[in-house]
Amino acid sequence: MAHYSFIPQGVCSQRIDFDIEEGKLHNVVFTKGCPGNLKAIPKLVEGADAKWVADTLRGNTCGDKPTSCADQFANAIDQALQ
């Protein structure tokens, strides 16, 4: 299992940690940010295909920001899969 840490840009969350094993996401943790949303995402994606999650979350925005914590998570997954 490979562990990744990502510093998101332009959002409230300060860090995203996650593991990928055999293409599946595990142990996703967002540090800071909107607690309700950022507790829900890890529950929804636990064991899910990493590429599918990135494709699904990519492009989501938050309010008037051009990105969101979910979009930043997609970026983090993309980097991890390279």
C-alpha positions as a printed NumPy array, in Angstrom:
array([[  0.   ,   0.   ,   0.   ],
       [  1.412,   3.383,  -1.01 ],
       [  0.719,   6.471,   1.114],
       [  0.301,   9.958,  -0.363],
       [  0.077,  13.446,   1.169],
       [ -1.109,  16.399,  -0.91 ],
       [ -1.232,  20.119,  -0.104],
       [ -4.36 ,  21.503,  -1.82 ],
       [ -4.423,  24.987,  -3.347],
       [ -7.231,  27.571,  -3.192],
       [ -9.446,  25.716,  -0.699],
       [-10.022,  25.584,   3.06 ],
       [ -8.549,  22.121,   3.504],
       [ -4.84 ,  22.22 ,   4.343],
       [ -3.824,  18.655,   3.529],
       [ -5.187,  15.452,   2.021],
       [ -3.725,  12.074,   3.01 ],
       [ -4.687,   8.785,   1.398],
       [ -3.458,   5.338,   0.474],
       [ -3.766,   3.461,  -2.802],
       [ -3.556,  -0.309,  -2.95 ],
       [ -4.19 ,  -2.195,  -6.175],
       [ -5.827,   0.916,  -7.646],
       [ -8.255,   1.329,  -4.735],
       [ -8.452,   4.244,  -2.274],
       [ -8.108,   3.734,   1.467],
       [ -7.652,   5.81 ,   4.619],
       [ -8.597,   9.176,   3.089],
       [ -8.205,  12.058,   5.562],
       [ -8.751,  15.769,   4.937],
       [ -7.094,  18.157,   7.41 ],
       [ -9.148,  21.305,   8.131],
       [-11.937,  22.487,   5.833],
       [-15.704,  21.926,   6.029],
       [-16.058,  19.058,   8.493],
       [-19.341,  17.584,   7.285],
       [-18.367,  17.35 ,   3.63 ],
       [-14.82 ,  16.287,   4.33 ],
       [-15.902,  13.482,   6.666],
       [-18.398,  12.237,   4.07 ],
       [-16.014,  12.   ,   1.102],
       [-13.708,   9.428,   2.755],
       [-16.683,   7.257,   3.69 ],
       [-18.004,   7.372,   0.135],
       [-14.7  ,   6.573,  -1.566],
       [-13.234,   3.932,   0.777],
       [-12.28 ,   0.962,  -1.396],
       [-13.365,   2.699,  -4.613],
       [-11.337,   2.727,  -7.815],
       [ -8.971,   5.709,  -7.602],
       [ -9.245,   6.664, -11.278],
       [-13.052,   6.567, -11.159],
       [-13.08 ,   8.794,  -8.057],
       [-10.73 ,  11.312,  -9.691],
       [-12.824,  11.37 , -12.871],
       [-16.013,  11.837, -10.836],
       [-14.737,  14.622,  -8.559],
       [-12.633,  16.543, -11.083],
       [-14.096,  19.959, -11.953],
       [-16.344,  20.346,  -8.907],
       [-16.254,  23.9  ,  -7.567],
       [-17.017,  25.475,  -4.195],
       [-19.018,  28.7  ,  -4.224],
       [-17.266,  31.22 ,  -6.441],
       [-13.904,  29.419,  -6.24 ],
       [-12.614,  27.764,  -9.408],
       [-11.86 ,  24.587,  -7.423],
       [-13.035,  22.662,  -4.341],
       [-11.63 ,  20.169,  -1.863],
       [-13.134,  17.398,  -4.004],
       [-11.485,  18.825,  -7.141],
       [ -8.183,  19.115,  -5.283],
       [ -8.55 ,  15.488,  -4.183],
       [ -8.97 ,  14.553,  -7.857],
       [ -5.715,  16.413,  -8.586],
       [ -4.001,  14.55 ,  -5.751],
       [ -5.183,  11.194,  -7.087],
       [ -4.056,  12.112, -10.614],
       [ -0.566,  12.913,  -9.299],
       [ -0.438,   9.701,  -7.288],
       [ -1.415,   7.597, -10.305],
       [  1.293,   9.084, -12.572]])
